[in-house]
Amino acid sequence: MNIHVELTNNEIDVNDIVNKCKDPRGRALNLFLGLTRNFYEDEAGKKDVVTLSYESEEDLALSEMRCISEEAIEKFPFVDTIKYLIRKGL
């Protein structure tokens, strides 16, 4: 099993990720890029987002990513490599 999970504070270079995943046998690559809105609405109307704040449990996140990866490789034998790289914030 080839599983790599990583959390980073650094900016992620999507082109670098794509280049590292190239393989002459072919591969599937799934990227998720989440962007935040600059406004939200509540009962008082539309408001600008000024700051974002969140907490994370790094050990739990890494453990869960490994567990999900192991289950996927077990369920889908044609999958031989899973890599996660998640940016924690700005």
VMD Tcl script that builds the backbone (N, CA, C; Angstrom):
set m [mol new atoms 270]
animate dup $m
set s [atomselect $m all]
$s set {name element resname resid chain x y z} {
  {N N MET 1 A 0.840 -1.187 0.000}
  {CA C MET 1 A 0.000 0.000 0.000}
  {C C MET 1 A 0.878 1.241 0.000}
  {N N ASN 2 A 0.559 2.153 -0.870}
  {CA C ASN 2 A 1.290 3.410 -0.938}
  {C C ASN 2 A 0.334 4.532 -0.524}
  {N N ILE 3 A 0.408 4.915 0.750}
  {CA C ILE 3 A -0.466 5.951 1.293}
  {C C ILE 3 A 0.400 7.055 1.880}
  {N N HIS 4 A 0.087 8.283 1.481}
  {CA C HIS 4 A 0.803 9.446 2.020}
  {C C HIS 4 A -0.240 10.491 2.405}
  {N N VAL 5 A -0.243 10.901 3.665}
  {CA C VAL 5 A -1.157 11.942 4.119}
  {C C VAL 5 A -0.343 13.067 4.738}
  {N N GLU 6 A -0.733 14.287 4.417}
  {CA C GLU 6 A 0.047 15.443 4.891}
  {C C GLU 6 A -0.853 16.662 5.039}
  {N N LEU 7 A -0.632 17.396 6.114}
  {CA C LEU 7 A -1.244 18.701 6.320}
  {C C LEU 7 A -0.136 19.728 6.230}
  {N N THR 8 A -0.425 20.871 5.620}
  {CA C THR 8 A 0.593 21.900 5.465}
  {C C THR 8 A -0.005 23.279 5.691}
  {N N ASN 9 A 0.842 24.196 6.094}
  {CA C ASN 9 A 0.452 25.607 6.178}
  {C C ASN 9 A 0.846 26.349 4.910}
  {N N ASN 10 A 1.615 25.699 4.064}
  {CA C ASN 10 A 2.169 26.341 2.874}
  {C C ASN 10 A 1.187 26.334 1.706}
  {N N GLU 11 A 1.389 27.273 0.803}
  {CA C GLU 11 A 0.593 27.310 -0.425}
  {C C GLU 11 A 0.871 26.050 -1.230}
  {N N ILE 12 A -0.162 25.508 -1.859}
  {CA C ILE 12 A -0.019 24.292 -2.653}
  {C C ILE 12 A 0.074 24.661 -4.126}
  {N N ASP 13 A 1.114 24.160 -4.781}
  {CA C ASP 13 A 1.312 24.381 -6.208}
  {C C ASP 13 A 0.626 23.239 -6.964}
  {N N VAL 14 A -0.526 23.517 -7.536}
  {CA C VAL 14 A -1.322 22.488 -8.211}
  {C C VAL 14 A -0.537 21.874 -9.373}
  {N N ASN 15 A 0.181 22.674 -10.134}
  {CA C ASN 15 A 0.972 22.144 -11.258}
  {C C ASN 15 A 2.030 21.168 -10.762}
  {N N ASP 16 A 2.629 21.452 -9.626}
  {CA C ASP 16 A 3.623 20.553 -9.045}
  {C C ASP 16 A 2.977 19.217 -8.681}
  {N N ILE 17 A 1.784 19.274 -8.105}
  {CA C ILE 17 A 1.063 18.050 -7.749}
  {C C ILE 17 A 0.783 17.217 -9.004}
  {N N VAL 18 A 0.279 17.856 -10.035}
  {CA C VAL 18 A -0.038 17.146 -11.284}
  {C C VAL 18 A 1.227 16.503 -11.850}
  {N N ASN 19 A 2.321 17.235 -11.885}
  {CA C ASN 19 A 3.573 16.697 -12.432}
  {C C ASN 19 A 4.092 15.513 -11.609}
  {N N LYS 20 A 3.941 15.567 -10.292}
  {CA C LYS 20 A 4.399 14.465 -9.440}
  {C C LYS 20 A 3.546 13.214 -9.620}
  {N N CYS 21 A 2.340 13.361 -10.105}
  {CA C CYS 21 A 1.428 12.220 -10.268}
  {C C CYS 21 A 1.508 11.586 -11.644}
  {N N LYS 22 A 2.262 12.169 -12.553}
  {CA C LYS 22 A 2.361 11.603 -13.897}
  {C C LYS 22 A 3.030 10.236 -13.830}
  {N N ASP 23 A 2.483 9.323 -14.614}
  {CA C ASP 23 A 2.975 7.951 -14.612}
  {C C ASP 23 A 2.696 7.366 -15.992}
  {N N PRO 24 A 3.657 6.678 -16.590}
  {CA C PRO 24 A 3.440 6.125 -17.927}
  {C C PRO 24 A 2.300 5.103 -17.984}
  {N N ARG 25 A 1.946 4.514 -16.826}
  {CA C ARG 25 A 0.833 3.551 -16.793}
  {C C ARG 25 A -0.517 4.258 -16.788}
  {N N GLY 26 A -0.496 5.563 -16.601}
  {CA C GLY 26 A -1.743 6.321 -16.504}
  {C C GLY 26 A -2.201 6.385 -15.055}
  {N N ARG 27 A -2.934 7.399 -14.739}
  {CA C ARG 27 A -3.415 7.592 -13.372}
  {C C ARG 27 A -4.674 8.447 -13.404}
  {N N ALA 28 A -5.421 8.360 -12.331}
  {CA C ALA 28 A -6.529 9.284 -12.105}
  {C C ALA 28 A -6.083 10.231 -11.005}
  {N N LEU 29 A -6.415 11.480 -11.162}
  {CA C LEU 29 A -6.041 12.484 -10.176}
  {C C LEU 29 A -7.279 13.294 -9.854}
  {N N ASN 30 A -7.641 13.345 -8.595}
  {CA C ASN 30 A -8.783 14.143 -8.156}
  {C C ASN 30 A -8.278 15.294 -7.312}
  {N N LEU 31 A -8.598 16.496 -7.733}
  {CA C LEU 31 A -8.217 17.690 -6.981}
  {C C LEU 31 A -9.479 18.384 -6.490}
  {N N PHE 32 A -9.457 18.841 -5.258}
  {CA C PHE 32 A -10.541 19.651 -4.740}
  {C C PHE 32 A -9.931 20.958 -4.280}
  {N N LEU 33 A -10.396 22.053 -4.844}
  {CA C LEU 33 A -9.938 23.376 -4.449}
  {C C LEU 33 A -11.130 24.115 -3.861}
  {N N GLY 34 A -11.111 24.303 -2.562}
  {CA C GLY 34 A -12.212 24.990 -1.895}
  {C C GLY 34 A -11.903 26.467 -1.744}
  {N N LEU 35 A -12.824 27.287 -2.157}
  {CA C LEU 35 A -12.663 28.738 -2.041}
  {C C LEU 35 A -13.770 29.291 -1.156}
  {N N THR 36 A -13.429 30.257 -0.344}
  {CA C THR 36 A -14.439 30.855 0.530}
  {C C THR 36 A -15.091 32.045 -0.152}
  {N N ARG 37 A -16.320 32.279 0.242}
  {CA C ARG 37 A -17.031 33.448 -0.282}
  {C C ARG 37 A -16.553 34.700 0.449}
  {N N ASN 38 A -16.786 35.845 -0.149}
  {CA C ASN 38 A -16.415 37.097 0.510}
  {C C ASN 38 A -17.624 37.762 1.158}
  {N N PHE 39 A -18.752 37.044 1.215}
  {CA C PHE 39 A -19.949 37.565 1.876}
  {C C PHE 39 A -20.786 36.409 2.398}
  {N N TYR 40 A -21.695 36.725 3.268}
  {CA C TYR 40 A -22.689 35.760 3.723}
  {C C TYR 40 A -23.973 36.511 4.011}
  {N N GLU 41 A -25.056 35.783 4.127}
  {CA C GLU 41 A -26.341 36.412 4.412}
  {C C GLU 41 A -26.943 35.812 5.662}
  {N N ASP 42 A -27.512 36.661 6.482}
  {CA C ASP 42 A -28.292 36.206 7.629}
  {C C ASP 42 A -29.590 37.000 7.657}
  {N N GLU 43 A -30.326 36.916 8.748}
  {CA C GLU 43 A -31.623 37.599 8.803}
  {C C GLU 43 A -31.509 39.115 8.660}
  {N N ALA 44 A -30.330 39.672 8.934}
  {CA C ALA 44 A -30.132 41.117 8.807}
  {C C ALA 44 A -29.723 41.526 7.395}
  {N N GLY 45 A -29.465 40.537 6.531}
  {CA C GLY 45 A -29.085 40.854 5.158}
  {C C GLY 45 A -27.688 40.380 4.807}
  {N N LYS 46 A -27.152 40.944 3.736}
  {CA C LYS 46 A -25.853 40.552 3.211}
  {C C LYS 46 A -24.738 41.251 3.991}
  {N N LYS 47 A -23.693 40.477 4.373}
  {CA C LYS 47 A -22.573 41.027 5.132}
  {C C LYS 47 A -21.257 40.535 4.536}
  {N N ASP 48 A -20.229 41.356 4.638}
  {CA C ASP 48 A -18.901 40.969 4.176}
  {C C ASP 48 A -18.244 40.020 5.171}
  {N N VAL 49 A -17.479 39.049 4.648}
  {CA C VAL 49 A -16.663 38.203 5.505}
  {C C VAL 49 A -15.378 38.975 5.773}
  {N N VAL 50 A -15.091 39.202 7.041}
  {CA C VAL 50 A -13.905 39.970 7.426}
  {C C VAL 50 A -12.756 39.038 7.795}
  {N N THR 51 A -13.056 37.983 8.548}
  {CA C THR 51 A -12.033 37.005 8.930}
  {C C THR 51 A -12.656 35.617 8.971}
  {N N LEU 52 A -11.797 34.622 8.868}
  {CA C LEU 52 A -12.206 33.236 9.047}
  {C C LEU 52 A -11.385 32.664 10.187}
  {N N SER 53 A -12.014 31.851 10.989}
  {CA C SER 53 A -11.328 31.218 12.101}
  {C C SER 53 A -11.808 29.783 12.211}
  {N N TYR 54 A -10.897 28.866 12.450}
  {CA C TYR 54 A -11.271 27.482 12.634}
  {C C TYR 54 A -10.200 26.779 13.448}
  {N N GLU 55 A -10.557 25.621 13.961}
  {CA C GLU 55 A -9.627 24.789 14.706}
  {C C GLU 55 A -9.538 23.442 14.025}
  {N N SER 56 A -8.416 22.771 14.193}
  {CA C SER 56 A -8.285 21.434 13.622}
  {C C SER 56 A -7.551 20.527 14.596}
  {N N GLU 57 A -7.904 19.282 14.571}
  {CA C GLU 57 A -7.232 18.248 15.344}
  {C C GLU 57 A -6.347 17.483 14.369}
  {N N GLU 58 A -5.083 17.896 14.266}
  {CA C GLU 58 A -4.204 17.346 13.235}
  {C C GLU 58 A -4.031 15.834 13.344}
  {N N ASP 59 A -3.794 15.325 14.548}
  {CA C ASP 59 A -3.585 13.882 14.696}
  {C C ASP 59 A -4.819 13.099 14.266}
  {N N LEU 60 A -5.989 13.582 14.658}
  {CA C LEU 60 A -7.239 12.917 14.288}
  {C C LEU 60 A -7.445 12.979 12.774}
  {N N ALA 61 A -7.181 14.133 12.169}
  {CA C ALA 61 A -7.345 14.289 10.720}
  {C C ALA 61 A -6.425 13.328 9.962}
  {N N LEU 62 A -5.172 13.251 10.353}
  {CA C LEU 62 A -4.224 12.355 9.686}
  {C C LEU 62 A -4.640 10.897 9.851}
  {N N SER 63 A -5.062 10.546 11.048}
  {CA C SER 63 A -5.504 9.179 11.316}
  {C C SER 63 A -6.721 8.804 10.463}
  {N N GLU 64 A -7.685 9.707 10.366}
  {CA C GLU 64 A -8.885 9.443 9.571}
  {C C GLU 64 A -8.557 9.335 8.082}
  {N N MET 65 A -7.654 10.188 7.597}
  {CA C MET 65 A -7.271 10.116 6.189}
  {C C MET 65 A -6.602 8.777 5.888}
  {N N ARG 66 A -5.750 8.302 6.797}
  {CA C ARG 66 A -5.112 7.000 6.608}
  {C C ARG 66 A -6.161 5.882 6.596}
  {N N CYS 67 A -7.089 5.950 7.519}
  {CA C CYS 67 A -8.139 4.930 7.622}
  {C C CYS 67 A -8.994 4.886 6.344}
  {N N ILE 68 A -9.415 6.044 5.869}
  {CA C ILE 68 A -10.206 6.124 4.638}
  {C C ILE 68 A -9.414 5.567 3.457}
  {N N SER 69 A -8.132 5.889 3.405}
  {CA C SER 69 A -7.271 5.405 2.317}
  {C C SER 69 A -7.141 3.890 2.340}
  {N N GLU 70 A -6.923 3.331 3.526}
  {CA C GLU 70 A -6.793 1.882 3.651}
  {C C GLU 70 A -8.089 1.187 3.225}
  {N N GLU 71 A -9.221 1.731 3.624}
  {CA C GLU 71 A -10.509 1.159 3.234}
  {C C GLU 71 A -10.706 1.218 1.720}
  {N N ALA 72 A -10.316 2.334 1.105}
  {CA C ALA 72 A -10.468 2.478 -0.350}
  {C C ALA 72 A -9.602 1.472 -1.098}
  {N N ILE 73 A -8.374 1.296 -0.660}
  {CA C ILE 73 A -7.463 0.362 -1.324}
  {C C ILE 73 A -7.965 -1.075 -1.143}
  {N N GLU 74 A -8.529 -1.362 0.030}
  {CA C GLU 74 A -9.088 -2.685 0.271}
  {C C GLU 74 A -10.313 -2.943 -0.616}
  {N N LYS 75 A -11.157 -1.936 -0.746}
  {CA C LYS 75 A -12.402 -2.071 -1.504}
  {C C LYS 75 A -12.175 -2.067 -3.012}
  {N N PHE 76 A -11.193 -1.304 -3.458}
  {CA C PHE 76 A -10.923 -1.150 -4.887}
  {C C PHE 76 A -9.489 -1.604 -5.170}
  {N N PRO 77 A -9.286 -2.877 -5.496}
  {CA C PRO 77 A -7.940 -3.429 -5.647}
  {C C PRO 77 A -7.092 -2.768 -6.737}
  {N N PHE 78 A -7.744 -2.098 -7.688}
  {CA C PHE 78 A -6.984 -1.439 -8.755}
  {C C PHE 78 A -6.345 -0.134 -8.263}
  {N N VAL 79 A -6.727 0.332 -7.093}
  {CA C VAL 79 A -6.114 1.533 -6.507}
  {C C VAL 79 A -4.873 1.097 -5.737}
  {N N ASP 80 A -3.724 1.630 -6.119}
  {CA C ASP 80 A -2.505 1.242 -5.417}
  {C C ASP 80 A -1.820 2.400 -4.706}
  {N N THR 81 A -2.266 3.619 -4.947}
  {CA C THR 81 A -1.642 4.785 -4.331}
  {C C THR 81 A -2.700 5.820 -3.995}
  {N N ILE 82 A -2.621 6.345 -2.787}
  {CA C ILE 82 A -3.491 7.452 -2.381}
  {C C ILE 82 A -2.624 8.470 -1.656}
  {N N LYS 83 A -2.762 9.719 -2.084}
  {CA C LYS 83 A -2.007 10.803 -1.446}
  {C C LYS 83 A -2.953 11.948 -1.120}
  {N N TYR 84 A -2.861 12.425 0.093}
  {CA C TYR 84 A -3.595 13.614 0.521}
  {C C TYR 84 A -2.591 14.716 0.816}
  {N N LEU 85 A -2.895 15.922 0.386}
  {CA C LEU 85 A -2.143 17.102 0.784}
  {C C LEU 85 A -3.176 18.190 1.028}
  {N N ILE 86 A -3.335 18.556 2.269}
  {CA C ILE 86 A -4.367 19.499 2.653}
  {C C ILE 86 A -3.734 20.727 3.308}
  {N N ARG 87 A -4.103 21.873 2.783}
  {CA C ARG 87 A -3.634 23.133 3.362}
  {C C ARG 87 A -4.568 23.525 4.493}
  {N N LYS 88 A -3.995 23.818 5.643}
  {CA C LYS 88 A -4.779 24.113 6.837}
  {C C LYS 88 A -5.335 25.517 6.856}
  {N N GLY 89 A -4.744 26.436 6.173}
  {CA C GLY 89 A -5.232 27.800 6.185}
  {C C GLY 89 A -4.322 28.704 5.385}
  {N N LEU 90 A -4.536 29.998 5.532}
  {CA C LEU 90 A -3.715 30.963 4.794}
  {C C LEU 90 A -2.522 31.385 5.584}
}
mol reanalyze $m
mol bondsrecalc $m
mol representation Tube
mol addrep $m
